[in-house]
Amino acid sequence: MKYSFLLFVFLIISCSNTVNYTPEFKAKTEGTYLYSLDETIEVSYNDKNEISVLWRGVDVRPIAIDQNTFTSVEMNKKLRFIKHPETNTMYLTDVTEDDNKIAYDYKKMPENFNVPSVHLKNKNYTEALKGYLAIQKEDSTSVYINEYHFNKYGYKLMRDENYKDAIEVLKINAALYPESDNVYDSLGDAYLKIGDSLNAFNNFKKSLEFNNGNKRAKRFVEAYNKA
């Protein structure tokens, strides 16, 4: 199957003419398309009037077939621009063997739209949390939300001495997994790093509510109560 696709792409490269994208078409189609709950396809056009596509942050070197259609070896896909007749919203759709089948796969999003992971990277923690909670509501087993990964990222930030950012990331983790003793234990640890003993106490105490065998948390809470 993959060999056939590569052969198809080779023939396109060999035979296709340069596509002339009009200013109107470029204005209508360039932008961000939602590929998954936390991934996008970014479409733009360069100074040579060639289409450029970023997928998962990587240039996938699209090969134009016609103004509406392009292929990508990296994505192993043939994609087509299509406008929804009722909403007038642009979409990218997977072109399948049944070329007449109409689907609206990847919706063009509003300007300045970002997925949760981009908000997290940009330190827009409130928006990141909103996005992750929405993902969790839609699919609680989604690969885009993972307690261990958030915790690991929080500790990486602590090792880099970015304590305030670490706290924000770990707070997101606690909001996503409010019944996990570990998220509060990690938050308590982060607050200790900045000398905030009250918030450290509150989080270690919360951790003990879900796991009274947490010896470190128990020692801290007992010492704090005696102080």
ZAMARGU-4260 file (C-alpha; in steps of 0.2 Angstrom, whole numbers, plus 5000, padded with zeros to 4 digits):
<rodrens>
0) 5000/5000/5000 | 5014/5012/5005 | 5024/5008/4989 | 5009/5012/4978 | 5007/5028/4987
5) 5025/5033/4984 | 5024/5028/4966 | 5008/5039/4965 | 5018/5053/4972 | 5033/5051/4961
10) 5021/5051/4945 | 5013/5067/4952 | 5031/5075/4954 | 5036/5070/4937 | 5020/5075/4928
15) 5011/5089/4937 | 5012/5108/4932 | 5014/5122/4944 | 4998/5126/4953 | 4993/5145/4952
20) 4985/5149/4969 | 4975/5165/4968 | 4975/5178/4982 | 4957/5174/4985 | 4960/5155/4987
25) 4975/5158/4998 | 4965/5170/5010 | 4951/5157/5011 | 4962/5142/5014 | 4977/5147/5024
30) 4976/5145/5043 | 4975/5131/5056 | 4965/5115/5054 | 4961/5104/5068 | 4969/5087/5065
35) 4966/5079/5082 | 4961/5084/5099 | 4979/5091/5102 | 4986/5092/5085 | 4984/5104/5070
40) 4988/5106/5052 | 4995/5123/5047 | 4993/5129/5029 | 5002/5144/5022 | 5009/5150/5005
45) 5027/5156/5002 | 5034/5170/4992 | 5035/5158/4977 | 5016/5155/4978 | 5019/5137/4984
50) 5009/5129/4997 | 5017/5125/5014 | 5010/5113/5027 | 5016/5110/5044 | 5010/5094/5053
55) 5015/5091/5071 | 5027/5106/5069 | 5036/5098/5054 | 5036/5104/5036 | 5028/5089/5027
60) 5033/5095/5010 | 5016/5095/5001 | 5015/5091/4983 | 5001/5100/4974 | 4990/5091/4962
65) 4978/5105/4958 | 4973/5120/4968 | 4962/5111/4980 | 4972/5095/4982 | 4989/5090/4988
70) 4998/5075/4994 | 5011/5072/5008 | 5023/5057/5009 | 5026/5061/5028 | 5007/5061/5031
75) 5004/5046/5019 | 4989/5056/5014 | 4980/5064/5000 | 4971/5079/5006 | 4958/5091/4998
80) 4951/5108/5003 | 4932/5108/5004 | 4919/5121/5010 | 4904/5115/5020 | 4889/5121/5011
85) 4879/5125/5026 | 4892/5134/5037 | 4904/5140/5023 | 4918/5134/5035 | 4933/5127/5026
90) 4939/5109/5029 | 4953/5098/5024 | 4947/5081/5019 | 4955/5064/5017 | 4954/5059/4999
95) 4950/5040/4998 | 4948/5028/4984 | 4930/5033/4983 | 4934/5050/4976 | 4916/5055/4976
100) 4913/5052/4995 | 4912/5069/5004 | 4918/5070/5022 | 4923/5085/5033 | 4938/5078/5042
105) 4949/5093/5048 | 4940/5109/5052 | 4948/5126/5049 | 4949/5135/5066 | 4947/5153/5070
110) 4962/5165/5069 | 4974/5163/5084 | 4967/5146/5089 | 4979/5135/5098 | 4978/5117/5105
115) 4981/5114/5123 | 4999/5109/5121 | 5003/5125/5112 | 4995/5135/5126 | 5005/5125/5139
120) 5021/5128/5129 | 5017/5147/5128 | 5013/5147/5147 | 4995/5151/5144 | 4990/5140/5159
125) 4972/5144/5161 | 4969/5141/5142 | 4979/5125/5143 | 4969/5118/5157 | 4952/5123/5148
130) 4958/5113/5133 | 4964/5098/5143 | 4948/5097/5153 | 4938/5098/5136 | 4949/5083/5130
135) 4946/5074/5146 | 4927/5077/5145 | 4927/5070/5127 | 4939/5056/5130 | 4945/5052/5147
140) 4957/5039/5140 | 4965/5051/5127 | 4983/5050/5124 | 4984/5069/5125 | 4981/5069/5144
145) 4992/5058/5155 | 4995/5061/5174 | 5013/5054/5173 | 5018/5065/5158 | 5012/5081/5167
150) 5021/5076/5183 | 5037/5072/5174 | 5036/5089/5165 | 5033/5097/5182 | 5049/5090/5189
155) 5059/5094/5174 | 5054/5112/5177 | 5059/5111/5195 | 5076/5104/5190 | 5078/5119/5179
160) 5073/5130/5193 | 5058/5136/5185 | 5047/5133/5200 | 5033/5145/5197 | 5030/5136/5180
165) 5032/5119/5188 | 5018/5124/5200 | 5006/5129/5186 | 5009/5113/5177 | 5007/5102/5192
170) 4991/5112/5196 | 4984/5107/5179 | 4988/5089/5184 | 4979/5091/5200 | 4964/5098/5191
175) 4964/5083/5179 | 4967/5070/5192 | 4959/5077/5208 | 4959/5060/5217 | 4977/5056/5214
180) 4988/5057/5230 | 5003/5059/5219 | 4998/5075/5211 | 4996/5084/5228 | 5013/5076/5234
185) 5021/5083/5219 | 5013/5100/5221 | 5018/5100/5240 | 5036/5097/5234 | 5035/5111/5222
190) 5029/5123/5235 | 5043/5118/5247 | 5055/5123/5233 | 5049/5141/5234 | 5048/5141/5253
195) 5029/5142/5253 | 5026/5130/5268 | 5007/5134/5270 | 5003/5128/5252 | 5015/5114/5254
200) 5006/5108/5270 | 4989/5110/5262 | 4995/5099/5247 | 5004/5086/5258 | 4988/5085/5269
205) 4977/5082/5253 | 4989/5069/5247 | 4987/5060/5264 | 4968/5060/5261 | 4970/5048/5247
210) 4986/5039/5253 | 4989/5039/5272 | 5004/5028/5269 | 5014/5043/5261 | 5028/5044/5274
215) 5036/5060/5268 | 5019/5069/5268 | 5015/5062/5285 | 5032/5068/5292 | 5029/5086/5285
220) 5011/5088/5291 | 5016/5082/5308 | 5031/5094/5309 | 5021/5108/5302 | 5007/5105/5315
225) 5020/5105/5329 | 5028/5121/5323
</rodrens>
